[in-house]
């Protein structure tokens, strides 16, 4: 065994005595040690990339710089490397890339020889793998660091495929200034994606990383062009380009400036960027870039036309009704406008004016309070110190619910909210997704339905989309995949039947401008829409839906300045219909359909719109939500007993047996009668009760309209400090009657025809009593408070 061991180690000892061998072994051990002690960075490149906000088709909406203020896109391994760019880069940087193990020994020997002759570094002999190592861990260019790059290149080759290495190089190579990566360079220099590059553009991007700090197409275009053209010639000589392509490529100019990356949806992109997950460098949205650009153009043109009237800002939102996906989002017509252009009007809480009324009408329909033909009272109404008024300061007496909604009358809406309840309506708005209600329901009170709350354009659009979605409120989606979560969280808050009937009512709202005659056009497209103008004319709204699109427009001034020219129909309406007319239409989705089990047919009194009662004379059949609560019987048709000469009403205390006639009459309250008569409506004569009857049942002939029982009146002052006089009002069935007025048992005057009395009130409790010439009386107690 000793003999064998000696014979085995003897050649090894002789081999190790050679200086060359020992030197080679030492170098080998040194490199092995370096290989072990110089690990690659992990990750190879820190995840510090620009954030891309993309549209539904992957097109760029906006790009945000990375933490180093660089344009550097996150690698996308799904996209192939453009063939032209790959050919140009490999031919210029590393012809043998697919054949060497990360290091090209022939290139290293040639570089050493060239550097020795020149006595300076003129060639680095770096392969693409070595350049990736240097880009991942930048160091000064020394021979020692070159050795480290060689070792790291081997490691990179061991852990990555050739295609991955090439992609790493292209994604992180410097292209001058703060441009990192081939995609950023392609967009900044040529305003196009890399797969659209020409041979000349690909060749330019191939030569730029070689010395990006020394050569720039912006500062030294001639040097860059010369270097590019030399590469093109080599490609031609190697038969990678045909002659025609080569000659045409030489004629292409070098860009003399870097271009801004295309940008739109400014406000939405910024919001999504600020709210994105930390590691996310790509935010995919539901926006359609082409639709977004058109929406921005329309909003800018529309506001340019309004600027001469002092109206400076506007917002526009377009979404698909069926899915809730937002396709266009215009926070303001110009993000860089000096008049608060960077405010995002889509999510800014504003007074909604009348745009909440359709939802109250739908809820009241389900509650059995009305149908479209139901007559609602439109008369002066007082709730303590609050007295709603219509925008035209007039009253109709009675008005169909459909007309009240289309005309956006305030008095019927407030009366409906009083009947339905502020609390239930407030809870509906919260459940439907209105996130800006920060007060309690009592804090808003009855003005809630007139614009006394705060609503964003986003939430308002979602509300109308819910109405179009058969009463199911899901919200809107703007990020890819978000709509599925919203669908699962949807809430059925209004019946499909009520939603359909309210949409049919809104369809009749007259359109602005040339759209007024839309029904006469051959290619007519129905659209349910509603406008709103806030108190003080600070906000103008117009929101509309059809089965295909939900569109919301807001116009006003972001600083809250009121403007007498501001009006929902005239200012926001045209922008709404500009967008609607621009959008593609599907004939199969022209209008909403209803299922048989969603509506039922009910018989109403043709005169009042309430359920047909035993004393009604004419009836009409109309559709109604199938599961609505029962509508009350007609309260205005009555049966009364008249004397044989039809001059008086009689009762059991005063009639003469066999000398009475039973008749049916339409009997409205005195305040309603007064306003109907002022509108020119001819009413049936209601005979008075027999004057000799001891029951005297004429008390319902007269009503104190203002002030109502237990009201609180606030007495304003004139400019000079004097207290203003208060006008007290009474309605009477027979305006020709003489009325005698008493305030606190003190006679103050007599009226005929128009029963208004002007008085001066002291602070404190008061009692008003009015007596007509037949002895009928009406009284009301109230409190007066001075301002």
KOLFI-445743 format. One record per residue (C-alpha): x, y, z. Coordinates in steps of 0.25 Angstrom, whole numbers, plus 2048, in hexadecimal, padded with zeros to 3 digits. Example, Ala and Ser with C-alpha at 12.3 -4.5 7.8 and 13.67 -1.06 7.14 Angstrom:
% KOLFI-445743
8317EE81F;8377FC81D;
% end
This chain:
% KOLFI-445743
800800800;80B80A803;8128067F6;8058097EF;8038167F6;81181B7F3;8108187E4;80281F7E4;80782C7EB;81482D7E4;80F8337D6;80683C7DE;8128427E6;81A8437D9;80E84A7D2;80C8547DE;81B8587DD;81885F7D0;81786E7D2;80D8707C7;8048657CD;80586B7DB;8028797D5;7F68737CD;7F186C7DA;7F28787E2;7EA8807D8;7E08757D7;7DF8757E7;7DE8847E7;7D38847DC;7CB8797E4;7CC8817F0;7C888E7E9;7BC8867E3;7B88817F1;7BA88F7F8;7B48987ED;7A58947ED;79B89A7E3;7928A57E8;78589F7EC;77C8A37E5;7858A57DA;77F8B37D7;7778BA7E3;7688BB7E0;7698CA7DD;7618CD7D1;7578D77CB;7498D57CD;7408D37C1;7318D67C1;72B8CE7B6;71E8CE7AF;7158C27AC;71E8BE7A0;72B8C07A7;72E8CE7A1;7348D87A9;72C8E27B0;7378E87B9;7458E47BE;74B8E97CB;75A8EA7CD;7618E07D7;7688E47E4;7748E87DD;76C8F27D4;76F8E87C8;7668E37BC;7688D47BE;75D8CA7BB;75B8BD7C3;7608B17BB;7548AA7B4;75989C7B1;74C8997A9;7508A379E;75A89E794;7668A5790;7648AD783;76C8A5778;7738B2772;7788B7780;77D8A9784;7858A8776;78A8B6777;78E8B4786;7958A7785;79C8AB778;7A28B777F;7A48B278D;7A68A378D;7A689B780;7A988E787;79F890792;79788378F;7A587B78E;7AD87F79A;7AB87C7A9;7AB88A7AE;7B988E7AA;7BF88E79C;7CE88B79E;7D288F790;7CC89D792;7D389E7A0;7E189A799;7DE8A478E;7DB8AF798;7E78AD7A0;7F08AE794;7E98BB78F;7EA8C179D;7F98BD79E;7FC8C3791;7F48D0794;7F98D07A3;7EB8D47A7;7DE8CD7A7;7D88CE799;7CF8C179A;7C88BA7A5;7C58AD79E;7B88AC7A6;7AD8A27A2;79F8A57A5;79F89C7B1;7AB8A47B7;7A48B17B4;7988AC7BB;7A18A97C7;7A68B77C6;7998BE7C5;7948B67D1;7A08B97DA;7A78C67D4;7B68C77D7;7C18CF7D2;7C88C97C5;7D48C27CA;7DB8B57C6;7D78B07D4;7C88B47D2;7C98AE7C4;7CD8A17CA;7C18A27D4;7B88A47C8;7BD8987C1;7BA8907CE;7AC8967CF;7A98947C1;7AB8857C3;7A28857CE;79788D7C6;7998837BB;7978777C4;78A87D7CA;7838837BE;78087F7AF;7868877A4;77988E7A1;7788927AF;7868987AF;7838A07A3;7768A57A9;77D8A97B5;7878B17AD;77D8B87A5;7748BB7B1;77F8C17B9;7898C77AF;78B8D67B0;7868DF7A4;78B8ED7A8;7858F77B2;77B8F07BB;7778E57B1;7798D77B5;7758CB7AD;7718C979E;7638CB7A0;7648D97A7;76E8DD79C;7658D9791;75A8E1797;7628ED79A;76A8EE78D;7608E9783;7528E978A;74F8DB787;7508CD78D;75D8C578A;7568BB781;7538C7777;7618CB776;7688CC768;7768C6765;77C8D4766;7758D6774;7798C9779;7878CB775;7878D977C;7828D2789;78D8C7787;7998D1787;7948DB792;7978D279E;7A58D179A;7A88DF79E;79B8E67A3;7A28F07AB;7AB8F579F;7A18F4794;7938F8794;7898FA788;78590778E;79390D791;79B906786;79290277B;79D901771;7A68F8779;79A8EF77C;7968EF76D;7A48EB769;7A58E0773;7978DB76F;79A8DB760;7A78D3762;79F8C8769;7958C975E;7A08C7754;7A68BB75B;7988B575B;7968B774C;7A48B174A;7A08A5752;7948A4749;78A8A6755;7858B274E;7818B373F;7868BF737;7798C6736;7778C5745;7858C9748;7848D673F;7778DA745;77C8D8753;7878E1750;77D8EC74C;7768EC75A;77A8F7763;77F8F6771;7758FC77B;779909780;77190978D;76B8FF797;75C8FF796;7528FE7A2;74C8F17A4;73D8F17A0;7348F57AB;7258F67AE;71C8F37BA;7248FC7C2;71C8FC7CF;7188EE7CF;7268E97CC;72C8F27D7;7218EC7E1;7248DE7DD;7338E07DE;7328E67EC;7298DA7F1;7308CF7EA;7378C37F1;7458C67F4;74B8BB7EB;7428BE7DF;7488C47D3;73C8C27CA;72E8C77CD;7248C17C3;7178C97C1;70A8C87BA;70C8D57B3;70C8D57A4;7178DF79F;7108E3792;7038E679A;70B8ED7A5;7128F679B;7058FA794;6FE8FC7A1;70A9067A5;70990D798;6F990F799;6FB9147A8;70591E7A4;6FE923798;6F19247A0;6F792C7AB;6FE9357A2;6F193979D;6EC93C7AB;6F89437B0;6F39517AA;6E794F7B4;6F094D7C0;6EF93E7C1;6FD9387C1;6FC9297C5;6F691C7C1;6F790D7C3;6F19017BB;6F08F37BE;6EC8E87B4;6E98D97B9;6E38CD7B3;6D58CB7B9;6D58BB7B9;6E38B97BF;6E68C67C7;6F38C87C0;6F88D67BF;6FC8D97B0;7008E87B2;7038F07BE;7058FF7BC;7089057CA;7099137C4;7099187B5;71891C7B7;7219177C2;72A9237C0;72092E7BF;7239397C9;7159397CF;71792D7D8;7189237CC;71F9197D5;7139177DD;70C90A7DA;6FE90D7D8;6FA8FF7D7;6FC8FC7E6;6FA90A7EB;6EE90B7F4;6E49157EF;6D59197F1;6CD9107E8;6C19197E6;6B59117E1;6BD9047DC;6B88FC7E8;6A98FE7E5;6A78F27DB;6AC8E87E7;6A28EE7F0;6978ED7E6;69A8DE7E4;69B8DB7F3;68D8E27F4;6888DA7E9;68C8CD7F0;6868D27FD;6788D47F6;6798E47F7;6788E77E8;6788E27DA;67C8EA7CE;66E8F07CC;66B8F37DB;6689017DD;6719077E8;66E9147EF;6769207EB;67292B7F4;67A9347FE;67E92A80A;68592D817;68D924820;69192D82B;69A938826;69D930819;69493380D;69892D800;6959357F3;6959317E4;6A09377DC;69693F7D4;6909447E2;68293F7DD;6789347E1;66F92B7D9;6669277E4;6669187DF;6719127D5;6739047D0;67E8FD7D7;6858FB7C9;68490A7C6;68990D7D4;6959057D1;6989097C3;6969187C7;69E9157D4;69491C7DD;69991E7EB;68C91F7F3;6879117EF;69490B7F1;6959107FF;68790C802;68A8FE7FD;6978FE806;68F902812;6858F680F;6908EC80C;6998F0817;6A78F7818;6AD8EB81F;6A98E1815;6AE8E980A;6BB8EC810;6BD8DE813;6BA8DA805;6C58E4800;6CF8DE809;6CB8D0805;6CC8D47F6;6DA8D97F8;6DA8E77FB;6E78E9803;6E78F8806;6DB8F9810;6E28FD81C;6D6903824;6CB8FB82A;6BE8FA823;6B890582C;6C490E829;6BF90E81B;6B090E81D;6A6910811;6B0919809;6B790B807;6AF9097FA;6B29177F5;6C19167F5;6C3919804;6CE90D804;6DB90B7FE;6DD9017F2;6E88FE7E9;6E68FC7DA;6EC8EE7DC;6E18EA7E6;6D68F27DE;6DA8EA7D1;6D98DD7D9;6CB8E07DF;6C68E27D1;6CD8D67CC;6C68CE7D7;6B88D47D3;6BB8CF7C5;6C08C17CB;6B28BE7CF;6B38C47DC;6C08BC7E0;6CB8C67E5;6D98C07E3;6E28CD7E1;6EC8CF7D6;6F98C87D2;7068CF7CD;7108C57D0;7118B87C8;7098AC7CF;7038B67D9;6F58B47D3;6F48A57D8;6F58AA7E6;6EB8B57E4;6E18AB7DE;6E28A27EB;6E08AE7F4;6D48B47EC;6C78B77F4;6B98B77EE;6B38C37F4;6A88C77EA;69F8BD7E3;6A18BB7D4;6938C07D1;6958CD7D8;6A38CF7D2;69D8CD7C4;6918D77C6;69A8E27CB;6A48E07C0;6988E17B6;6948EE7BD;6A28F47BC;6A28F07AD;6988FB7AB;6A19067B0;6A39117A5;6B191179F;6BA91D79D;6BD924790;6BA91D783;6B891078C;6AA91678F;6A5910782;6AC902784;69F8FA782;69E900774;6AB8FA770;6AB8ED768;6B78E7771;6B08EB77E;6B68E578B;6AE8E6798;6B68EB7A4;6B18EC7B2;6B88F97B9;6B79027C4;6BD9107C7;6C09177D4;6C49257D8;6C99287E6;6C49337EF;6CB9407EB;6CE93A7DD;6DB9357E1;6DA9277DA;6D39227CD;6D19137CC;6CC90B7C0;6CC8FB7C2;6C58F17B8;6C48E37B5;6C08D97AB;6C28CA7AB;6D08CC7A5;6D68D87AB;6D68E07B8;6DB8EE7B6;6DD8F97C1;6E19087BF;6E39137C9;6E69217C5;6E992D7CF;6F59337D6;6FE92B7DF;7009377E8;6F19377EB;6EE9447E5;6DF9457E1;6DB94A7D3;6CD94F7CE;6D09487C1;6D293A7C7;6C79317C4;6C79217C3;6BF9207B6;6C592C7AF;6D492A7B4;6D691B7B7;6CB9157AE;6D29197A1;6DF9127A6;6D79067AA;6D190479C;6DE907795;6E38FB79C;6D78F3799;6D68F678A;6E58F3789;6E48E578F;6E18D8787;6D38D3788;6CD8C5788;6BF8C4782;6BD8B878B;6BF8C1797;6B78CD793;6AE8CD79F;6AB8C57AB;6A28B97AB;6998B37B6;6968A57BA;6878A17BC;68889F7CB;68E8AD7CD;6818B57CA;6738B37CC;6678BB7C7;65F8C47D1;6528CC7CF;6548DB7D3;64A8E77D4;64D8EE7C6;64B8FB7CD;6548FA7D9;65E8EE7D6;65A8E77E3;6548D97E4;6468D97DE;63C8DB7E9;62D8D97EB;62A8E77E8;6338E97DC;62D8EB7CE;6388E87C4;6438DD7C5;6508DA7BE;6588CE7BE;6678D07C0;6748C87C3;6798C77D2;6848C07D9;67F8B27DC;6838B27EB;6808C07EE;6788C37FA;6698C67F7;6678D47F2;65C8DC7FA;64E8DE7F5;64B8EB7EE;6498F57F9;6439007F1;6368FA7EB;62B8FA7F5;61C8F77F5;6149037FB;6059057FD;5FF9117F7;5F19187F8;5E79167ED;5EB9237E7;5FA91F7E8;5FD92C7EF;6029277FC;60891B803;5FF91480D;60090A818;5F7902821;5F590F829;5F091781E;5EB90F812;5DD90D80E;5D98FE80C;5D78FB7FE;5DD9097F9;5EC9067F8;5F59027ED;6028FA7EF;60D8FF7E6;61C8FC7E4;6269087E4;63590A7E3;6389127F0;6469177F2;64B91E7FE;64A92E7FE;6589317FC;6599277F0;64C92D7EA;65293B7EB;65E9387E3;65792F7D9;64D93B7D6;6599447D5;65E93B7CA;65193C7C2;64B92F7C6;63C92E7C6;6389277D2;62A9217D6;62292A7DF;6219247ED;6149297F3;61592E802;60E92780D;5FF92C810;600939818;5F5935821;5FB928825;600928834;60C91F830;61392A828;61D921820;62492C818;63192C820;638925815;63593080B;641938810;64F936814;65A93E819;66693C810;670945817;674944823;670935826;66D930834;67993183D;682937833;68E940836;68F94C82E;69C95482D;69A96382A;6A5969822;6A9977822;6AB981817;6B8988814;6B599381D;6B298A828;6A398B828;69B97E82A;69597881D;68697681C;68196881B;677963811;66C95A817;66595180D;65794A80D;651941802;642941800;6399387F7;6319457F3;63B9507F1;63095A7F0;62D9577FF;630963808;63A95F813;63C966820;64A965827;64D965835;65B96583B;65C96284A;64D96684B;650973844;649976837;65397982C;64B97981F;642973814;64696C807;63E9687FB;6439607EE;65295F7F3;65295C801;660961806;66296B812;66F972815;672974824;67D97882D;68096E838;687970845;69096584B;68895A852;67B951851;670955848;662950844;65C953836;64D951834;645953827;636953826;62F953818;62195A815;61A94D818;62094B826;62A940822;63794282B;64593D82A;650940834;65F93D836;669940841;67794383E;68494A844;68C95683E;69B957840;6A396383B;6B0963834;
% end
